[in-house]
Amino acid sequence: MKNLLFDFTVDKSTKTVFITRQFATELDLVWDAFTKQEILDQWWAPKPWVSKTKVMDFRVGGHRFYAMVSPEGQAHWAIQQYTAISPKANFKYLNAFADENANPNLPGSDWDLNFSEENGITNVRISIYNESLERMEQMIEMGFKEGFTMTLNELDKLFPALKK
């Protein structure tokens, strides 16, 4: 198995985080893993935390309202408001922390996810723009790189089970 690309870059001058991750599986499966609630909740949190989606309506104008829940039951809520979707190629959303009633804590961040496949390898390129440098620095200080790296690794481990 060849080495798969994983790159995580923080650009403070543009208040943007850039992530590129390759997966040795087909595009359809990777797209589903990012856009279907029943798959997202299996990997969208760094272990031992779990993701629990309360509402997901994957369409332009729709949203996902979910919590990352600690083993002790502490929930950290977030909302993703979908702003653009090009099936199996790209989707964008505004992400914000929220309270348990889905009231967003702004400013949030703009996520832009791009998907492509070449020779059985799927590339996912993510840019996360933050209106506020302070919010981006807080996100990084909270361990975003480590946590998101763990979640993407969980997704990678999940693919063999999803193919069955």
C-alpha positions as CSV (number, residue, x, y, z in Angstrom):
1,M,0.0,0.0,0.0
2,K,1.4,3.3,-1.0
3,N,1.6,6.2,1.5
4,L,-1.5,8.3,1.5
5,L,-1.2,12.0,1.6
6,F,-2.2,13.9,4.8
7,D,-1.5,17.5,5.1
8,F,-2.7,20.0,7.7
9,T,-1.6,23.7,7.3
10,V,-2.6,26.7,9.3
11,D,-2.4,30.1,7.5
12,K,-2.9,32.9,10.0
13,S,-2.6,35.6,7.4
14,T,-5.8,34.3,5.7
15,K,-7.4,32.9,8.9
16,T,-7.7,29.6,7.1
17,V,-6.9,26.0,7.9
18,F,-6.1,23.7,4.9
19,I,-6.5,19.9,5.2
20,T,-5.8,17.4,2.4
21,R,-6.4,13.7,3.1
22,Q,-6.3,10.7,0.8
23,F,-8.3,7.6,1.3
24,A,-7.7,4.3,-0.5
25,T,-11.4,3.8,-1.4
26,E,-13.8,4.9,-4.0
27,L,-15.3,8.4,-4.2
28,D,-18.9,7.3,-3.7
29,L,-18.1,5.8,-0.3
30,V,-16.1,8.8,0.9
31,W,-18.9,11.2,-0.2
32,D,-21.4,9.1,1.7
33,A,-19.2,9.1,4.8
34,F,-19.2,12.9,4.9
35,T,-22.9,13.4,3.9
36,K,-25.0,10.6,5.6
37,Q,-25.9,10.9,9.2
38,E,-25.7,7.2,9.9
39,I,-22.1,7.1,8.8
40,L,-21.0,10.5,10.1
41,D,-22.0,9.5,13.6
42,Q,-19.7,6.5,13.5
43,W,-16.5,8.7,13.0
44,W,-17.1,12.4,13.4
45,A,-15.6,12.7,16.9
46,P,-12.2,11.9,18.4
47,K,-12.4,8.7,20.5
48,P,-13.5,8.2,23.2
49,W,-16.0,11.0,22.3
50,V,-18.9,10.1,20.0
51,S,-20.9,12.1,17.5
52,K,-24.7,12.2,18.0
53,T,-26.8,13.9,15.3
54,K,-30.1,15.3,16.4
55,V,-31.1,16.7,12.9
56,M,-29.6,16.4,9.5
57,D,-31.0,17.8,6.3
58,F,-28.3,17.6,3.7
59,R,-29.5,20.1,1.1
60,V,-28.7,23.7,0.3
61,G,-30.4,25.7,3.1
62,G,-30.6,22.6,5.3
63,H,-28.4,21.9,8.4
64,R,-26.9,19.3,10.6
65,F,-27.3,19.9,14.4
66,Y,-25.2,17.5,16.4
67,A,-23.2,17.1,19.6
68,M,-19.8,15.6,20.4
69,V,-20.5,13.7,23.6
70,S,-17.8,12.7,26.2
71,P,-17.8,9.3,27.9
72,E,-19.2,11.1,30.9
73,G,-22.1,12.5,28.9
74,Q,-20.9,16.1,28.5
75,A,-22.2,17.4,25.1
76,H,-20.6,20.1,23.0
77,W,-23.2,21.2,20.4
78,A,-22.5,22.5,16.9
79,I,-24.6,23.4,13.8
80,Q,-23.6,23.1,10.2
81,Q,-25.7,25.2,7.7
82,Y,-25.3,23.9,4.2
83,T,-24.7,26.7,1.7
84,A,-23.7,24.9,-1.5
85,I,-23.7,21.3,-2.7
86,S,-22.3,19.8,-6.0
87,P,-23.0,16.1,-5.6
88,K,-19.8,13.9,-5.2
89,A,-17.6,17.0,-5.9
90,N,-18.1,19.7,-3.3
91,F,-20.1,21.0,-0.5
92,K,-19.9,24.0,1.7
93,Y,-21.3,25.0,5.1
94,L,-21.1,27.5,7.9
95,N,-20.1,25.8,11.1
96,A,-20.7,27.3,14.5
97,F,-20.7,26.0,18.1
98,A,-24.2,26.1,19.5
99,D,-26.2,25.6,22.6
100,E,-28.6,22.6,23.1
101,N,-31.4,24.6,21.4
102,A,-29.4,25.0,18.2
103,N,-28.7,28.7,18.8
104,P,-25.4,29.4,17.1
105,N,-22.4,31.0,18.8
106,L,-21.0,33.3,16.1
107,P,-18.6,34.0,14.6
108,G,-18.3,30.6,13.0
109,S,-16.2,29.2,10.2
110,D,-16.8,28.5,6.5
111,W,-16.0,24.9,5.5
112,D,-15.3,24.1,1.8
113,L,-14.9,20.4,1.1
114,N,-13.7,19.1,-2.3
115,F,-13.7,15.5,-3.4
116,S,-12.0,13.8,-6.3
117,E,-10.9,10.3,-7.3
118,E,-7.9,9.1,-9.2
119,N,-6.8,5.5,-9.6
120,G,-8.9,4.3,-6.7
121,I,-7.6,7.0,-4.4
122,T,-10.1,9.6,-3.2
123,N,-8.7,13.1,-2.3
124,V,-10.6,15.2,0.2
125,R,-9.4,18.9,0.3
126,I,-10.9,21.0,3.0
127,S,-10.4,24.7,3.7
128,I,-11.8,26.2,6.8
129,Y,-12.0,30.0,6.8
130,N,-12.6,31.8,10.1
131,E,-13.9,35.3,10.2
132,S,-12.1,35.8,13.4
133,L,-8.4,35.1,13.9
134,E,-9.1,34.7,17.6
135,R,-11.7,31.9,16.9
136,M,-9.2,30.1,14.7
137,E,-6.5,30.3,17.3
138,Q,-9.0,29.1,19.9
139,M,-9.9,26.2,17.7
140,I,-6.2,25.2,17.2
141,E,-5.5,25.6,21.0
142,M,-8.5,23.3,21.7
143,G,-6.6,20.6,19.9
144,F,-8.4,20.7,16.5
145,K,-5.5,19.4,14.5
146,E,-5.0,16.4,16.8
147,G,-8.8,15.7,17.2
148,F,-9.5,16.0,13.4
149,T,-6.5,13.8,12.6
150,M,-8.0,11.2,14.9
151,T,-11.4,11.4,13.4
152,L,-10.1,11.1,9.8
153,N,-8.1,8.1,10.9
154,E,-11.3,6.6,12.4
155,L,-13.0,7.1,9.1
156,D,-10.2,5.3,7.3
157,K,-10.5,2.3,9.7
158,L,-14.3,2.3,9.0
159,F,-14.2,1.9,5.2
160,P,-13.6,-1.9,5.2
161,A,-16.8,-2.4,7.2
162,L,-18.8,0.1,5.0
163,K,-17.8,-1.9,1.9
164,K,-19.5,-5.1,3.1
